[in-house]
Amino acid sequence: MAHATDLILSSSSRLLTLYSPPPLQNAHQLPLPPGSLVSAIAADSSDNTQTLFPFLDSDATAPTRLLLLLLKRVVSGVQPTGSIHLGNYLGAIKNWVTLQDTYETLFFIVDLHAITLPYDVQELRKATRDTAALYLACGVDISKASVFVQSHVRAHVELMWLLSSSTPIGWLQKMTQFKEKSRKEGGENASVSLLTYPVLMAADILLYKSDFVPVGEDQKQHLELARDLAQRVNNLYGGRKWKKLGGRGGSIFKIPEPLIPQVGARVMSLTDGLSKMSKSAPSDQSRINLLDSKDLIADKIKRCKTDSFAGLEFDNAERPECNNLLSVYQIVSGKTKEEVMEECKDTSWGTFKPLLADAVIEHLSPIQVRYEEITAEAAYLDKVLSEGADRATEIAESTIHNLKQAMGFYL
Ligand code: TYM
C-alpha cells in the first residue's frame, strides 16, 4: 500500500530535479532545509504543484505544500547490547533530537543486529525496552518521530533477503567491523549473520527510502555499502525493466546520505584515547553509561587516562585523551570550541576533571530522571512501540511491494 509521504517523496524528487537544488550536504555536516528550493517554489507563479501533487487538497495553502515537499526522511538505530554510553549519545542520539524538528524521523532499536554475536537471552527483552526508554529520555519526541523495535516490522528481514541476492560476498568480507569481530569470535566460528549484518543494516535504511542517516564515524563504511547496494539494485531491477513489469519505473531506492557530526563522531575510551568508547570493551571504567550514577561518573572521570603536558589543547596528535575529553566537555557544556580552548588552555588536569565531571552529570541528570518516569509506566512504552511499528510497517510494505514487483515475483 502506498503511503502519502512516499508519494510526496517520490514526486518531490521530480520537483527537486525541476528546480535543480544545491547538491546534498556532505557527510560531515548536519543539513539545513534547502532554503533555495523553498524560495524557488515560492517564487513559482505558475502553481504547477497541483499537477505534480494531485493528492494534495486543491485548497492546501502554499506553506502546507512547501512543508510537505520538504519532508525528507531520517532513520537510525542503536543495538540493545549492554548499556548505551556517551559515544552512542553524542555520536548519534543527541543529533536525532535535533533532526526530528526538521525531518520525518524513524528511530528503531536494532534487536536483530544484537543477535549476531553471542548474547544473553534473559537480557535481550529488557535491553530492548531500556534502549527505547532511553531514546525518549534523551529527547526523542513521539509526536514527531516514530520509535519501534526492528524485529516488530518483519519487512526488515524480508528486504534483507531480497537484497542479499544482489550483494557480492566480497563486499561483506572486506568490512572492517566484520574482520575485527569475526577475528574475536575465532574466524570460522563466527556466525553467518555477522557477515551479512551490513545487508540487514542496508535494509533498515532502504526500506524507508531514507534521505539521511545520522550515525557515528564507525558506521560510515556500512553506510557506503548501503549506498552501493541501493545503486546496484536500482541498476539491476529499476528503470525500464521495472516499468515493463507494470511498475512505476525509475529508481527503486533512494541513495541515503550519512550524517556524521563534526564533534562527537568518535568518542574515545576513558582508559585509552586511541580506542573508541565501546559497549563491548571489557572494562566499564572505559565508558560513561547514560545511566551511571553521579558518583560513578565522577569516579570514572577522576581515574581516566591523561598525560603530563602542561595546559590543555585540542588536536594535538600526541594527546588523544586530551582532545577527547575537551570535545566531550565542549558538547555537554554547550560551549564552542574556541570558548573551551580559551577556558582550558592553562588549566591543569586536577582542575579540569571535576569541571568535566560536573558538566557531564548536569547534562545527563535530566535524562536519568525522564528515564525513571518512562520506565515506571510499562504500558506507555508498549503503546509507543506498537504505534511506531504500525507507522513503519505502512511505509515498509510499499517498498517491499515495489522491489518484489521489480524482481519479477508473482504478487
Ligand atoms: P551501535 O549500536 O554500535 O551504535 C549506535 C550508534 O552510536 C554510534 N557510536 C558512537 N559514536 C561516537 N563515538 C563512539 N564511541 C560510538 N560508538 C557507537 C554508532 O556510530 C551508531 O550511530 N549497526 C549499527 C546500528 C544500526 C543502524 C541501522 C544505524 C543498525 N541498522 C540503520 C543506522 C541505520 C550499530 O551497531 O550501532
Boltz pocket constraint, residues with backbone or C-beta under 6 A from the ligand:
constraints:
  - pocket:
      binder: B
      contacts: [[A, 75], [A, 76], [A, 77], [A, 78], [A, 79], [A, 80], [A, 86], [A, 87], [A, 88], [A, 89], [A, 90], [A, 91], [A, 92], [A, 110], [A, 113], [A, 200], [A, 201], [A, 204], [A, 205], [A, 213], [A, 214], [A, 215], [A, 216], [A, 217], [A, 218], [A, 219], [A, 222], [A, 264], [A, 265], [A, 266], [A, 267], [A, 268], [A, 276], [A, 277], [A, 278]]
      max_distance: 6.0
